[in-house]
């Protein structure tokens, strides 16, 4: 019982971004805000990975069983090929206790679309590599 309570507290702590050392705002508007945890950026031979937090002005339908208000996920980029994938994602709804975790598709890379959140994040993290 104590372990599950502790795990829940740690998860809530992480979702709210409190454990991230440095959330940098890439865009903040009335409909969407996008943040990158610069302390999580990792560059390896071909990939760059980072944690991304997206906050929606209006809750959005997503893969959670409730409208999603915000999410934190692990994004990977192949900067040379301009492709990206989304890994484990934690989604938070508007009501207390609405939290859902999804593995997403970390090995499924898609082209980055111009004028997208992915392009914004890719440009930011890839310039650091």
N, C-alpha and C positions, 0 to 999 in steps of 0.2 A: 504494500500500500504506500509506504513512504517513497519507494523508488518511483512509482508512477506519478506521485505528486511532484517529486523532484524533477522528473523528466518533463512534466507539463510546465513547470515553472521555467525550466531552461528553455523549452521551446517558445514560450511566450516572450521570454527575454530576448531570444534571437530574432523573433518575428518583428518585434518593435525596433530592432536595429540597435539596441543598447549595447550589444557585445561587439558591434562593428567599430573599428577604431576610427574610420574616416569615411563617412558618407558624403560624397560630392554631388551636388545638384547639377544635372545636365540640362534639364528643362523643368519648369514648374509653371503650370497654367491651371486654368479653372477646370479643364477636362482631364488632364493627365500630368503627373509629375514623375520624372525618371531620375534615379539616383544610382551611383556606382560606389561600391565600397572599395576605395583605392587601396586599402590594406589587404584586400583579397586578390588583387591582380597578380596572376602568375603567368610568366612567359616560359614556354619550353621550345623545343626545336621548331615545331610547326604550328602550335596552338597557343592562344592566349585565353586564359579563363578569368572570370570575375563574378562576384555576386552583384546582382542588380535588384533594386527595389522599385516597383512601379505602384503608384497610388492613383486610383481613378477618382475623378470628381463625382461621378455617378457609378454605383456598383455595376459591374459588367458580368455577363454570362461567361463562364469559363468552365474548366473541367471539374470544379468543385460542385457539390450538391446544393449550393446556395450562391447568390450574387456575390461576386468578389469585389471587395473594396480595395485591397492591396495584396501584393505578392512579393516574395523574395525568392529569387531563383539563381541557379548557377548557369551562366551563359559561357559558351566556348566559341571562339572565333579562329578561323584560319585566315589570317590577315592577308596572305598572298593571294589566296583564291577568292577572298571576299565572301566566305560562307560562314554560317553560324549554326549552333544548335542550343537547345534549352535543356538543361538537366533538372535535377530535383527542384521542385517548386513548392513552396509553402504559401497557401492562399488563406486570406483572412476575410471573413464576411463582416456584415454590419452589426450582427447581434453578438452578445457575449458568448464565448465558447465556440464560435463558428471558425474552425481551423481545419484545413484539409491539406495533406501532403501528397504530391504526385511525383512519380519518377520521371515523367515526361519522356523525351526521346533524345538522350544525350549523344547517341551515335548517328542520328539522322541529321545531316548537315544540308541546309538550304542556302540558296543565294540570298545575300543581303539586298533588300529592296531599297532603292533611293527614297529619301524623305520618310524614313521609318525610325522607330525607336531603336531597332537593331543597328541601323546605319549610324545613328547618333552615338551609341555605345561603342560600336566598332571603331569609329574614327577616334574616339577618346582613348580607348585602351590600346589600339594598335600603334598610335603615335608614340607610345611609351616603350615600345619594344625595340 
